[in-house]
Amino acid sequence: MAPGSLRSWWRSLRRSGNAGYRLDPAEAKKHIDRIPRFRILVMGRANAGKTTILQRVCNTTDQPEIFDGNGERVDARMVQGSLKRGYHNIEDELVFKSNPHFVFHDSRGFEAGSEAQFNTMKKFVTDHAKATKLERRIHAIWYCIPLNESHRMVTAAEKKFFNECDSGHVPVIVLLTKADALELDAIDELMERGFSEDEVMKEVPEVEEQLQKDCLEKVKGWLHELKFPPQEYLVLTGMEQESANCEGLLKCTANALTEEGLQGLLISSQQSNLGLCMEFAIMK
């Protein structure tokens, strides 16, 4: 969709929202079918839960189809398990049949210290952040940091990225993944304080939430000292559940976008979430 058409659709969306939270599904689908795809670069060390997040966003348990930079399908058997290991080509496009309006790229795992892999990722960010065609641009970067390794939340890889990689106008959102692992830490803390089993069960949610907040503040403190800190942070919980709600992730990403048209593009890409679509229409 041309920028003018996208703005026009967004204005009509706002009007329909102000009229009473109603948007004709057929009208919504017509515009969804015409817009470019929303493209996201997903980063982070291996086993950070990246694949699971993408599946939840696209409401599927299937693995993505993989296409090379020319749009040719890549044999999935040749890259089986590559998402978990982080060794496939960053130019590859990951698309889920359940929601083809999203295109994902997964960065190569440069946490091992490979300068070549880091430079490949950096060039990808620079090239795709400045692409003249909207459909080739990356619109957001999700950087996943797992909390099941709370002793090493910010490693040399994170410091290198946020010190040396300028993403320009493309917002970087840090996702603190696997936050549910802190439940065990909360239980251990309460047991050490002499709580009974019944007391532990009652107090765990509050202590777990506080541990999540503490981790978030630590990560913010570390990353904000670096040259190119992220725009937003979000703690993700419950992602292992197939029914996980990704509304918070979409809201956070939309809030980080500086262009109104891109906010509309992101929200409309989430085809089933008209409630969220309406909320942003009215907020605007």
N, C-alpha and C positions, 0 to 999 in steps of 0.2 A: 504494500500500500504506500502510495506517495505520502510525504510528510503532511501535505495539506489535507489529504483524505483522512489520515490518521487523526489529525487535530480535529477535523470535523466530526469524526465518529466519537472522539472523546468528549466533545462538547455535547453531542446528542446523548451520550451516556450520562453526563452530569445532569442534563435536563430530566432524563427519565428517572434518575435517582431521586431528584428533588420532588418529583411528582408522586413518590410513594414507594420507593424501593422496588420498582417493577422494570424489567427489561425483557422484551419479547425474545424468547429463546431462538426463534428462527432468525430474527434480526441480528442477534449476537453471533450466531453461527455463520451468517453471511459475511460478517466482518472478520471473524476468526479465520475463515477460509481464505481471505484475501491478504492478510497481514504477513510480513516476514516472520521467520522463526526467531524465538528468543534464544540467544546463544550464551552459554555459561561455561567458564573454565573452572574446573574443580581441582583443588590442590590439596596437598597434605601427604604425610608419610603413609607407607603401606599399612593396611589394617586400621585405618582411621574411620572406617564406616562410610566411605564415600558412596560405594555402590548402593548400599541400603538406602541412603538419603535420596538418591536419584530415583530409585524404585518407588519410594513413598510419594515423592512429588508427582510422579507419573501414574500413581495408583496401580502398581503392578508388582508381581513377583518374578516376572520374566527377566532374562538377561537382555541387554540392548542389542540392536543390530548395529554393525560397525561399517562405516563408509570411509574411504580415504578422501584426501583433499580434493579429488576430482569427482566425487560423488559415486565412485564405484564401490560396490559391496565388497567387504573384506571377509574372507573365510574365517568364521568365528573359531574354528578348530585350531587355526594357526596362532590365535591370540588368547586361547582359553586360559582363564585365570590371570590375564594381564592386568585387569583392573585392581586385583588384590595386590599384585606385585609392583604395579606402577611402571612396567617396562614397555608399554606399547607406544606407538607414535602419537605425539601430542596433536598432530594435525588430524588424526582420525576423529570422525564425528560419531558420537554415540547417540542413537535415537531409539526410543521405546515405541513399539507399535501402539501402545495404549494412549500415547500423547505425542504425536510427531511434531507438535509445534515447539517443543523444546529440543535444542541441540546441545549436547554436552561434550566438552573436551576434558580429558584427564591428563594432568601433567605427569611427566616422567619423574620417577622417584629420585630426586637429587639429594635426599638426606644422607646418602652414602658419601657425599663429598665430591661427586664428579663435576668438574668445572664445565665439561662439554655439555652435560645434561642441563646444567643451570643456564648456560648461554643459549641453548636451544629453546628452553622455556621462556627466557627473557625476550628473545627475538620474536617468539610467537605472540607474546603479550603486546610488544611494541607494534608489530605488523597488524595485528587484528584489532587493536585499540584505535588505530588511525585509518582503518579501511574505509574507503569512500562509499562503498556499497553497504547499506545498513544490514543486509542479509549476511554479509561476511564478517561484520564486526562482532567482537565479544561485548556483551552488554553488562556483565557482572562477573566477579570472581568470588568463588566460595573457597575459603582456606580453612580446612578442617584440622583441628587440634584435639586429639582424644584425651579425655580426662581419666581414662583407665590407666594412664601412665602419668599420674599427677606429679611424680618425682622429676619428670622431664617434659613439662608442658611446652616450654619454649626451648627449642634446641638450636644448634648452629644453623640448621636449614631455615628455620623461621627468621632468625636474625639476619641471615644473608638476604633472604627475599625482601624483607621490609626495610633493609638498609640500602639495597642496590637496585630494586626493580620498581621503576616509576610506571604505574598503570595509567597515568594521565587522568582522563575524565571517567575511566571505568572504575566503579566503586569496588573495593575489596571488603567482603564481609567475613569476619572470623567466626566459624562455627565450632563451638566447643561440643564435640561429639562424645558419645558413650558416657554421658553424665550419670547414667543409671548405676555405673560402677561405684559411684560414691556412696551408694546405699550400704555397702559392706563396710566402708570406712566409718559411716555413721554408727552402725551397729557396734563395731569394735570400740569406738570412742565411748559409747554409752555403757558397754559392758565393763570397760576399764574404770568408769566412774561409779561402778557398783550398782547399776540399775537392774531390777528384776526383769524377767522375760516379758511380762505384761507391760512394764514401764518402757522397756526398749521398743516394743511394737508401737506404743502410743507416741513416743518421742522421736522415732526415726525420721518421719517426714520433715519435721522442722529442722532437725540437725542436718539432714541431707541437703535441704534447701540452703542452709547457711554455708555448708561446704562448697556448694556450687557457686554461691555468691563470692566466697573467698577466692576460689580459683579464677573466677571472672575478673576480679579486681587485680589479682596478681598478674594475669596475662595482659590486662590493659596497662598496668604500670610498666611492665617490661617493654611492650611493643610501642607505647607512646613515646618512649625515649629514642626510638629509631627514626630514620630519615623519612620513610614513607609509611606511616602507620595506617592501619585499616580505618574505614569510615564507620563501620558498625560491628557489633559483637552480638552473638546470640548463643545461649545454652540450649542444646537440643536434648530432649528426653523422650523416651518411649518409642524411639525409631525402630526398635526390633519388632514392634507390633505391626502387623499388616494394616491395621486400621489407624495407624498414627496420623495425627492431624498436622499438616504442614502449613497451616494458615499463618502461623507466626513467622516462619521462614520467608514466605512470600511477602508478608507485610514489611518485614525488615529489609528485604531486598528492594521492594518498591520505594520505601522511604529513602534508601541510599541513592536511588537514581535521580539525576539532576534534570532530566528531560521529561516533561509531562507525557509526551507521546510514548516514551519507553515504558513509563509506568503503566499506561494503557495496554501496551504490547505484552508486558509480563502478566498482567492480571488476566487478560483475555486468553493467554496461552494456557492458563489453568482453566480449562474448558468448563469444568463442573462447578466452579466456585463463583457463582453469580452473586452470592451474598458479599463476598470480599470485594468483588467488582463494584457493587453498589456502595459499599462503605467508602472506598476511595473516591468514587464519583462525588459523593456528598462532601467528603473532606475537602476536596478541591474547590 
